[in-house]
């Protein structure tokens, strides 16, 4: 088992000063057009410096890719100056700054995409209240989306980020292409497991190509995935292990496994003997580092995470306590704030929408 203070050397040679990561969490502080605000820069600056790596909340790669208002954009060069300020704020004391890039697909809220078409791999709405039916992307549009992931990577490099994380998790567009629930295509981008994996792998190749063409061998490229899907038909752990094996064979620097709890266990036959994270770790077999995330709040949670992963990431814990990592690293565990009061949001730089999201997802962490 790793210890949280160990350094981590990524496949590209970059070294992280410890094994703590702040997970991507949309803080809902960008303006209505996706530009970074001073308040957003202040938020990131207040939470960085102690961890080895900080992954910013998702940045959308084209106008119809925004999930909800408050997310920052990266689809045009005009966004680079604001993103540069964010990157500079995050890179304190040697912390690596990573920009997560994504397209929301069918999960985009109507008011977030300003009249643009809602698109996905197929024409199936997310089976949740209030979500609309998308139209399938054309083959030409799919090619454009892949190009836009590449262009977003180039902008992240120009903005001074140390790397990007490809957001293939949490029901967003890349996830939608891999899912048999949302991907109803019968062309080269859908149908069999191999064809459903084609879009995620094409995006990875485009992003890696952008880093190579920029001459940035030290540029970090990670990939985030959700190992299971709650819908039927949905992504199974068997499907995920197929994709994990493919991703681990590429020149990625890490895999980020998005779960609600680090110790989650699958229910599907043949995969109930150990945790999902353990099966993924076994499949990766040391080919690249793994980041685990999922309700990590305490030192013991970090230690549990590091039994089957190389790094442990926190989202809500860093939102609630900007000094979570510093307190843990300095053995001040008892001083860690575990709940968020509404009257503390202003001083902690937590937006009303971020507070609302935390309240709905983790009501036990609200005072």
C-alpha positions as CSV (number, residue, x, y, z in Angstrom):
1,X,0.0,0.0,0.0
2,X,1.2,3.5,-0.8
3,X,1.3,6.3,1.8
4,X,-0.2,9.6,1.0
5,X,3.1,11.5,1.2
6,X,4.9,9.3,-1.4
7,X,5.7,11.0,-4.6
8,X,4.2,9.7,-7.9
9,X,6.1,9.6,-11.2
10,X,3.7,9.5,-14.1
11,X,4.5,7.6,-17.4
12,X,5.5,10.9,-19.1
13,X,8.1,11.5,-16.4
14,X,6.2,14.2,-14.5
15,X,6.5,13.9,-10.7
16,X,3.7,14.6,-8.2
17,X,4.8,15.7,-4.8
18,X,2.3,13.5,-3.0
19,X,-0.7,11.1,-3.7
20,X,-3.5,13.5,-2.8
21,X,-5.6,15.0,-5.6
22,X,-8.4,17.5,-5.7
23,X,-11.1,16.0,-8.0
24,X,-12.9,17.9,-10.7
25,X,-15.8,19.7,-9.2
26,X,-17.8,22.3,-11.1
27,X,-17.9,25.3,-8.8
28,X,-20.4,27.3,-10.9
29,X,-18.5,30.5,-10.8
30,X,-17.9,31.2,-14.6
31,X,-20.0,33.9,-16.2
32,X,-23.0,33.3,-18.4
33,X,-20.8,33.0,-21.5
34,X,-18.3,30.6,-20.0
35,X,-15.5,33.1,-19.1
36,X,-13.5,32.6,-16.0
37,X,-14.3,35.2,-13.3
38,X,-12.1,36.7,-10.5
39,X,-14.3,34.8,-8.0
40,X,-13.5,31.5,-9.8
41,X,-9.7,32.2,-9.7
42,X,-10.0,33.1,-6.0
43,X,-11.8,29.8,-5.3
44,X,-9.0,27.7,-6.9
45,X,-6.3,29.7,-5.3
46,X,-7.8,29.1,-1.9
47,X,-7.7,25.3,-2.2
48,X,-4.4,24.5,-3.9
49,X,-0.8,24.2,-2.9
50,X,-0.9,21.2,-0.6
51,X,-2.0,18.4,-3.0
52,X,0.1,16.8,-5.7
53,X,-2.5,17.5,-8.4
54,X,-5.5,19.7,-8.8
55,X,-8.1,18.9,-11.5
56,X,-10.4,21.8,-12.4
57,X,-14.1,21.4,-13.0
58,X,-15.1,20.4,-16.5
59,X,-14.6,22.9,-19.3
60,X,-16.8,22.5,-22.4
61,X,-15.2,22.1,-25.8
62,X,-18.0,23.5,-28.0
63,X,-21.1,25.7,-27.4
64,X,-23.7,22.8,-27.3
65,X,-21.4,20.9,-24.8
66,X,-22.1,22.8,-21.6
67,X,-24.0,20.9,-19.0
68,X,-25.2,23.8,-16.9
69,X,-24.6,27.5,-16.3
70,X,-21.4,28.3,-14.4
71,X,-19.1,26.0,-16.2
72,X,-16.0,27.5,-18.0
73,X,-15.6,27.2,-21.7
74,X,-12.5,26.3,-23.7
75,X,-13.9,26.2,-27.3
76,X,-12.4,29.6,-28.4
77,X,-9.0,31.3,-28.0
78,X,-10.8,34.2,-26.3
79,X,-11.2,32.0,-23.2
80,X,-7.4,31.5,-22.8
81,X,-6.6,34.7,-20.8
82,X,-9.1,33.7,-18.0
83,X,-8.0,30.1,-18.1
84,X,-4.4,31.3,-17.8
85,X,-5.2,33.1,-14.6
86,X,-6.9,29.9,-13.3
87,X,-4.0,27.7,-14.2
88,X,-1.5,30.1,-12.5
89,X,-3.6,30.2,-9.3
90,X,-3.7,26.4,-9.2
91,X,0.0,25.9,-9.6
92,X,1.2,27.1,-6.2
93,X,3.9,25.2,-4.3
94,X,4.4,22.7,-7.1
95,X,0.8,21.5,-7.4
96,X,0.1,20.2,-11.0
97,X,-2.9,22.0,-12.6
98,X,-5.1,19.8,-14.8
99,X,-8.0,21.1,-16.9
100,X,-10.9,18.6,-17.4
101,X,-12.4,18.8,-20.9
102,X,-15.8,17.5,-21.8
103,X,-19.0,17.6,-23.8
104,X,-22.3,17.1,-21.9
105,X,-24.2,15.5,-24.7
106,X,-27.8,14.6,-23.7
107,X,-27.2,15.8,-20.1
108,X,-27.0,19.5,-21.1
109,X,-29.6,21.6,-19.5
110,X,-31.8,23.7,-21.9
111,X,-30.7,27.1,-20.6
112,X,-27.0,26.1,-20.8
113,X,-26.8,25.6,-24.5
114,X,-28.6,28.8,-25.7
115,X,-30.8,27.2,-28.3
116,X,-28.2,24.8,-29.8
117,X,-29.4,21.3,-30.6
118,X,-29.2,18.7,-27.8
119,X,-27.0,15.9,-29.2
120,X,-25.8,12.5,-28.2
121,X,-24.7,9.2,-29.7
122,X,-28.4,8.2,-30.2
123,X,-31.9,9.6,-29.8
124,X,-32.6,8.2,-26.3
125,X,-33.2,10.7,-23.4
126,X,-31.6,10.1,-20.1
127,X,-34.2,8.3,-17.9
128,X,-34.4,11.1,-15.4
129,X,-37.1,13.7,-14.8
130,X,-36.8,16.8,-16.9
131,X,-34.2,15.5,-19.4
132,X,-35.0,15.9,-23.1
133,X,-34.6,13.6,-26.1
134,X,-31.4,14.4,-28.1
135,X,-30.8,13.9,-31.8
136,X,-27.9,11.6,-32.9
137,X,-24.7,13.3,-34.0
138,X,-23.9,12.9,-37.7
139,X,-20.7,11.3,-38.7
140,X,-19.3,14.7,-39.8
141,X,-20.3,16.2,-36.4
142,X,-18.6,13.3,-34.6
143,X,-15.4,14.1,-36.5
144,X,-15.8,17.8,-35.5
145,X,-16.2,16.9,-31.8
146,X,-13.0,14.8,-31.8
147,X,-11.2,17.8,-33.5
148,X,-12.7,20.1,-30.8
149,X,-11.2,17.9,-28.0
150,X,-7.9,18.2,-29.7
151,X,-8.3,22.0,-30.1
152,X,-9.3,22.3,-26.4
153,X,-6.1,20.5,-25.4
154,X,-4.0,23.0,-27.4
155,X,-5.7,25.9,-25.6
156,X,-5.1,24.2,-22.2
157,X,-1.4,24.0,-23.1
158,X,-1.4,27.7,-24.2
159,X,-3.2,28.6,-20.9
160,X,-0.4,27.1,-18.9
161,X,-2.1,24.0,-17.6
162,X,0.2,21.0,-16.8
163,X,-2.3,18.6,-18.4
164,X,-5.9,17.7,-19.3
165,X,-8.3,15.1,-18.1
166,X,-10.7,13.6,-20.7
167,X,-14.1,13.4,-19.1
168,X,-15.4,10.0,-20.1
169,X,-17.5,9.5,-16.9
170,X,-20.8,10.6,-15.2
171,X,-23.1,10.1,-18.2
172,X,-21.6,12.8,-20.4
173,X,-21.0,12.5,-24.1
174,X,-18.0,10.2,-24.2
175,X,-19.8,7.9,-21.6
176,X,-22.9,8.1,-23.8
177,X,-21.0,6.7,-26.8
178,X,-19.8,3.8,-24.7
179,X,-23.2,3.1,-23.2
180,X,-25.6,0.6,-24.8
181,X,-28.4,2.7,-23.2
182,X,-27.6,5.9,-25.1
183,X,-25.7,4.6,-28.1
184,X,-28.2,3.1,-30.5
185,X,-26.1,3.6,-33.6
186,X,-25.6,1.0,-36.2
187,X,-22.6,2.6,-38.0
188,X,-18.9,2.3,-37.1
189,X,-19.6,4.3,-33.8
190,X,-22.1,1.9,-32.3
191,X,-23.5,-1.6,-31.9
192,X,-20.8,-4.0,-30.6
193,X,-18.7,-3.3,-27.6
194,X,-15.7,-2.6,-29.8
195,X,-17.6,0.0,-31.8
196,X,-19.0,1.6,-28.7
197,X,-15.4,2.0,-27.5
198,X,-14.3,3.6,-30.8
199,X,-15.3,7.2,-29.9
200,X,-13.6,7.3,-26.5
201,X,-10.4,5.8,-27.9
202,X,-10.5,8.3,-30.9
203,X,-10.8,11.2,-28.5
204,X,-7.8,9.9,-26.5
205,X,-5.7,9.6,-29.6
206,X,-6.6,13.1,-30.7
207,X,-5.7,14.6,-27.3
208,X,-2.4,12.7,-27.2
209,X,-1.7,13.9,-30.7
210,X,-2.2,17.5,-29.6
211,X,0.4,17.1,-26.9
212,X,2.9,15.5,-29.2
213,X,2.4,18.1,-31.9
214,X,3.0,20.8,-29.3
215,X,6.3,19.2,-28.3
216,X,5.1,18.7,-24.7
217,X,6.3,15.3,-23.6
218,X,5.7,16.5,-20.0
219,X,2.1,17.3,-20.6
220,X,-0.2,15.1,-18.5
221,X,-3.1,13.4,-20.2
222,X,-5.6,11.5,-18.0
223,X,-9.0,9.8,-18.6
224,X,-11.9,9.7,-16.2
225,X,-14.5,6.9,-16.4
226,X,-17.5,5.6,-14.5
227,X,-17.3,1.8,-14.1
228,X,-21.0,1.1,-14.0
229,X,-24.3,2.5,-15.2
230,X,-27.5,2.5,-13.3
231,X,-29.8,2.0,-16.3
232,X,-30.7,-1.1,-18.4
233,X,-29.2,-1.8,-20.8
234,X,-26.2,-0.1,-19.3
235,X,-22.4,-0.3,-19.0
236,X,-21.4,-3.4,-17.1
237,X,-18.1,-3.9,-15.2
238,X,-17.2,-6.4,-17.9
239,X,-17.6,-3.7,-20.5
240,X,-15.5,-1.3,-18.4
241,X,-12.7,-3.8,-17.9
242,X,-12.5,-4.1,-21.7
243,X,-12.2,-0.3,-22.1
244,X,-9.7,-0.1,-19.2
245,X,-7.5,-2.6,-20.9
246,X,-7.6,-0.6,-24.1
247,X,-6.9,2.7,-22.3
248,X,-4.0,1.2,-20.3
249,X,-2.3,0.2,-23.5
250,X,-2.2,3.8,-24.7
251,X,0.2,6.6,-23.7
252,X,-2.1,8.0,-21.0
253,X,-0.6,9.2,-17.6
254,X,-3.5,8.0,-15.4
255,X,-7.0,6.6,-15.2
256,X,-9.5,8.3,-12.8
257,X,-12.2,6.0,-11.6
258,X,-15.4,7.9,-10.7
259,X,-17.5,6.2,-8.0
260,X,-19.8,7.3,-5.3
261,X,-17.8,5.2,-2.8
262,X,-14.2,3.8,-3.2
263,X,-15.3,0.5,-1.8
264,X,-18.2,-0.2,-4.1
265,X,-18.8,-3.8,-5.1
266,X,-20.5,-4.9,-8.3
267,X,-23.6,-7.2,-8.3
268,X,-23.1,-8.8,-11.7
269,X,-22.1,-12.4,-11.9
270,X,-18.4,-13.1,-11.8
271,X,-17.5,-9.8,-10.3
272,X,-18.6,-9.9,-6.7
273,X,-15.5,-11.3,-4.9
274,X,-13.8,-7.9,-4.4
275,X,-14.3,-4.2,-5.0
276,X,-14.8,-2.7,-8.4
277,X,-11.6,-0.7,-7.8
278,X,-9.7,-4.0,-7.1
279,X,-10.9,-5.5,-10.4
280,X,-9.8,-2.4,-12.3
281,X,-6.4,-2.3,-10.6
282,X,-5.9,-6.0,-11.5
283,X,-6.7,-5.2,-15.1
284,X,-4.4,-2.2,-15.3
285,X,-1.7,-4.3,-13.8
286,X,0.7,-1.4,-13.2
287,X,0.6,-0.1,-16.7
288,X,-0.4,3.4,-15.6
289,X,-1.4,5.0,-12.3
290,X,-5.0,5.0,-11.0
291,X,-6.8,7.8,-9.2
292,X,-9.7,6.7,-7.0
293,X,-12.5,9.0,-5.8
294,X,-15.7,8.4,-3.8
295,X,-16.7,9.8,-0.5
296,X,-13.1,10.2,0.8
297,X,-13.3,12.3,4.0
298,X,-10.7,10.9,6.5
299,X,-7.2,9.6,6.7
300,X,-8.6,6.0,6.9
301,X,-10.6,6.7,3.7
302,X,-7.4,7.7,1.9
303,X,-5.5,4.6,3.2
304,X,-8.4,2.4,1.9
305,X,-8.3,4.2,-1.5
306,X,-4.5,3.7,-1.8
307,X,-4.8,-0.1,-1.4
308,X,-6.1,-0.4,-4.9
309,X,-5.1,2.9,-6.5
310,X,-2.0,5.1,-6.7
311,X,-3.7,8.4,-5.8
312,X,-6.7,9.4,-3.8
313,X,-9.0,12.3,-4.9
314,X,-11.5,14.4,-2.9
315,X,-14.1,16.7,-4.2
316,X,-16.7,17.6,-1.6
317,X,-14.2,17.5,1.2
318,X,-12.1,20.2,-0.5
319,X,-15.2,22.2,-1.2
320,X,-16.2,22.1,2.5
321,X,-12.6,22.7,3.9
322,X,-10.2,24.5,1.6
323,X,-7.3,23.3,3.9
324,X,-8.4,19.6,3.9
325,X,-5.2,18.3,2.4
326,X,-2.9,20.6,4.4
327,X,-4.5,19.5,7.6
328,X,-4.2,15.8,6.7
329,X,-0.6,16.2,5.6
330,X,0.3,18.0,8.9
331,X,-1.6,15.5,11.1
332,X,-4.3,18.0,12.1
333,X,-7.1,15.6,11.3
334,X,-9.3,16.7,14.1
335,X,-9.4,20.3,12.7
336,X,-10.9,19.2,9.4
337,X,-14.2,20.8,8.6
338,X,-16.7,18.0,7.7
339,X,-20.0,20.0,7.2
340,X,-20.9,23.2,5.4
341,X,-23.2,25.8,6.8
342,X,-25.0,28.2,4.4
343,X,-23.6,31.2,6.3
344,X,-20.1,30.0,5.6
345,X,-20.4,29.9,1.8
346,X,-19.3,33.5,1.2
347,X,-16.1,33.3,3.2
348,X,-15.3,29.8,1.7
349,X,-16.0,31.1,-1.8
350,X,-18.7,28.5,-2.4
351,X,-21.3,29.6,-5.0
352,X,-25.1,29.2,-4.3
353,X,-25.4,26.6,-7.1
354,X,-22.4,24.6,-5.8
355,X,-24.0,24.6,-2.3
356,X,-27.3,23.5,-3.8
357,X,-25.6,20.6,-5.7
358,X,-23.8,19.5,-2.5
359,X,-27.1,19.7,-0.6
360,X,-28.8,17.4,-3.1
361,X,-25.9,14.9,-3.4
362,X,-24.6,14.8,0.2
363,X,-27.3,16.2,2.5
364,X,-25.5,14.7,5.5
365,X,-22.6,17.1,4.9
366,X,-24.8,20.2,5.3
367,X,-25.4,21.9,8.6
